[in-house]
């Protein structure tokens, strides 16, 4: 198993070096081919997905799976069309490679360029959503990275067919640019290949991401849980706040950017809570609240565990807070640094909340469900990073690139700039794009 996995990773390494030099138009054509193939192969994809869903529903009945997991697993014609459109959206993004990020003249005919390049070989380990495999593969291809794909066992049939669809559609790309692994032993082998894999991106619980971080020397960009909050301030437009709070929970509760805790200022609790609770109940949301909430509405008591909970389902905890400062304190204590939102017409309160919260995304008068790579205009996302290094929030194409320094000279020697009478550097910033040998062209 280890030898086979190593061969796959070595093949991806070789492909990454070649893929970095594939023309943008060719990469875009390959992405368009993936979108077409997803549509054309829909019958086989949905048949495989039906097997996964049937097996998951059996485990749901036995209490081993949650309804949220089963919901994330399901595909239909509409979702497949959304997947195809997502791939086309990635193809339509500006090419992230070769962009000159900075240009500096060190001296006459000695110019330094900072240029965007692919990371190399990226390993991804993700949860039950089969569409994640296509999203990640599309972003990797567009950004010139080879990718190792490991989905959850609950989506194994769907992932196999989707992977085969992608590989067959991209036969013009360097062989081995996308690899698929399935077994836990293969993951363990992958974690030990820090000399061959440049970045790992796990998507899952905090415990899962911590396990990956603790068992590898490969840099890890973690996508962990989403314990998201909506805070209804005393100066909120309560009708709008009700709509946003309901959307943030009900529109799609199984995803990481759905709200899990609603915070309400005590000055508007009596006015706001009865209406929003009625709408939540109509949508089938199971509600829990602190003592102050239960003085206004009849809901189950919340425990300390509820403030930490990522329900991923039609469940919500509610807490009444004294003011925006207590809201900020609660979010920073219990949030997962994912996405938080304040609903208010008071600009000062909005600024206090938005600058005081430690999270990848902080919104004003908007649903937390907007925290998404596609909705941000990134085409898609590999995941949502709740860390702060390299990439933060929805990780799109920019998060899959790094940079390289190119120095264009004309025979300059370091000795000229040292010694008793050194020549000074100019260190002048200028607008310019790098291409090989352009000084000679001049």
Secondary structure, 3 states (H helix, E strand, C coil): CHHHHHHHHHHHHHHHHHHCCCCHHHHHHHHHHHHHHHHHCHHHHHHHHHHHHHHHHHHHHCCCCCHHHHHHHCCCHHHHHHHHHHHHHHHCCCCCCCCEEEEEEEECCEEEEEEEEECCEEEEECCCCCHHHHHHHHHHHHCCCEEEEECCHHHHHHHHHHHHHHHHHCCCCCCCCEEECCCHHHHHHHHCCCCCCCEEEEECCHHHHHHHHHCCCCCECCECCCCEEEEECCCCCHHHHHHHHHHHHHCCCCCCCCEEEEEEECCCHHHHHHHHHHHHHHCCCEEEECHHHHCCCCCEECCHHHHHCCCCCCEEEEEEECCHHHHHHHHHHHCCCCEEEEECCCHHHHHHHHHHCCCCEEEECCCHHHCCCCCCCCCCCCCEECCCCCCCEECCCHHHEEEEEEEECCCCCHHHHCCCCCCCCCCEECCCCCCCCHHHHC
